[in-house]
Amino acid sequence: MTGYFPAEFSVEITEDPAGCTVRIAGELDYDTSDELVDTVVRHLRGRRHTGEVRLDFGGLTWIDSSGLSALLMIHRTTSALGAALRLDNRPGFLDHRLRLTDILDHLTGPVRAEGLPGSAGLPGSEGEGDHTRAGVP
């Protein structure tokens, strides 16, 4: 039998005193990006204090432009909440794409207070402006 069979994808979130860790396994692409963003945003909206959000890519097997866009949307959410975003266990292909698109420093740079207080800038919120611009310090 031939045809396209989507790779398994999973997102697991664990809490710790400093924040939370999001473990991503499988292919982060057009078919799975919305699931990742929805899961993370829903989780973060339910928390009073966010601290750090660590994305653990130890199980990532592939990422495309939709996956990179998902990371930017997660960054937008964490910035609006005043949380630091950390990208852990990045495989070489992810590092390469983040550097090629010039968004690594943007995703992992210091948190700016422009999204605070409240949730302006969260996907689905009624905040003004989009503070997520790849390659702009």
C-alpha positions in Angstrom: 0.0 0.0 0.0 1.4 3.4 -0.9 0.4 6.9 0.0 1.0 9.5 2.6 0.8 8.6 6.2 1.3 11.5 8.6 4.1 11.0 11.2 3.0 10.8 14.8 3.1 14.1 16.6 2.8 14.7 20.3 2.9 17.6 22.7 3.3 17.1 26.4 3.4 19.9 29.0 4.8 19.5 32.5 4.8 22.1 35.2 7.8 23.0 37.4 8.5 25.8 39.9 10.1 28.0 37.3 7.4 27.6 34.7 6.6 24.8 32.3 8.2 22.5 29.7 6.6 21.6 26.4 8.0 18.4 24.9 7.5 18.3 21.2 7.9 15.0 19.3 7.5 14.2 15.6 7.0 16.5 12.7 6.1 20.1 13.4 4.6 21.1 10.1 1.4 22.4 8.4 -0.6 19.5 9.7 0.5 19.8 13.4 1.4 23.5 14.0 -2.1 24.5 14.9 -2.3 21.7 17.5 1.0 22.9 19.1 -0.1 26.6 19.3 -3.6 25.8 20.5 -2.3 23.4 23.3 0.4 25.9 24.5 -1.9 29.0 24.4 -4.7 27.2 26.2 -2.3 26.0 28.9 -0.7 29.4 29.4 -4.1 31.2 29.6 -5.0 29.0 32.5 -2.0 30.0 34.6 -1.6 33.0 36.9 2.2 33.1 36.8 4.1 31.8 33.8 7.8 32.3 34.5 9.7 30.4 31.8 8.3 28.4 28.9 10.7 25.8 27.8 10.2 24.1 24.4 12.0 20.8 24.4 12.8 19.7 20.8 14.5 16.4 21.8 11.9 14.4 19.9 11.5 16.7 16.9 12.0 14.9 13.6 11.2 17.7 11.1 10.0 21.3 10.9 8.8 23.4 8.0 7.8 27.0 7.6 4.4 26.4 9.3 6.3 25.0 12.3 8.5 28.1 12.4 5.4 30.3 12.2 4.0 28.3 15.2 7.1 29.1 17.2 6.7 32.8 16.4 3.1 32.6 17.6 4.1 30.9 20.8 6.8 33.6 21.3 4.1 36.3 20.8 2.0 34.6 23.6 4.9 34.2 26.0 6.0 37.8 25.4 2.5 39.1 26.1 2.5 37.2 29.4 6.0 38.4 30.3 7.5 34.9 30.2 10.9 33.9 28.9 10.9 31.4 26.0 13.7 28.8 26.0 14.4 26.4 23.1 16.0 23.3 24.5 17.6 20.3 22.8 17.4 21.8 19.3 18.4 19.3 16.6 20.8 20.6 14.0 18.2 21.0 11.3 16.1 23.2 13.6 19.1 25.3 14.5 19.9 25.7 10.9 16.4 26.9 10.0 16.3 29.3 12.9 19.6 30.8 11.9 18.8 30.8 8.2 15.5 32.7 8.8 17.2 35.0 11.4 14.6 34.3 14.1 16.7 32.4 16.8 17.7 35.6 18.6 14.2 37.0 18.3 12.7 33.9 19.9 15.2 33.6 22.7 16.0 37.3 23.3 15.0 39.2 26.4 11.3 39.6 27.3 10.0 43.1 26.5 7.5 44.7 28.8 5.4 46.0 25.9 2.9 43.1 26.1 2.3 43.6 29.9 0.1 43.7 31.8 -2.7 41.5 30.6 -3.0 39.4 27.5 -2.8 41.9 24.7 -1.1 40.2 21.8 -2.4 36.7 22.6 -3.7 34.9 19.6 -7.5 35.4 19.7 -7.3 38.4 22.0 -8.3 41.9 21.1 -5.0 43.5 21.8 -3.5 46.0 19.3 -0.5 45.4 17.2 1.7 42.5 16.3 5.0 42.6 18.1 6.3 39.5 16.4 8.5 40.5 13.5 11.2 38.0 12.5 14.7 39.5 12.3 13.8 42.8 14.1 15.6 43.3 17.4 
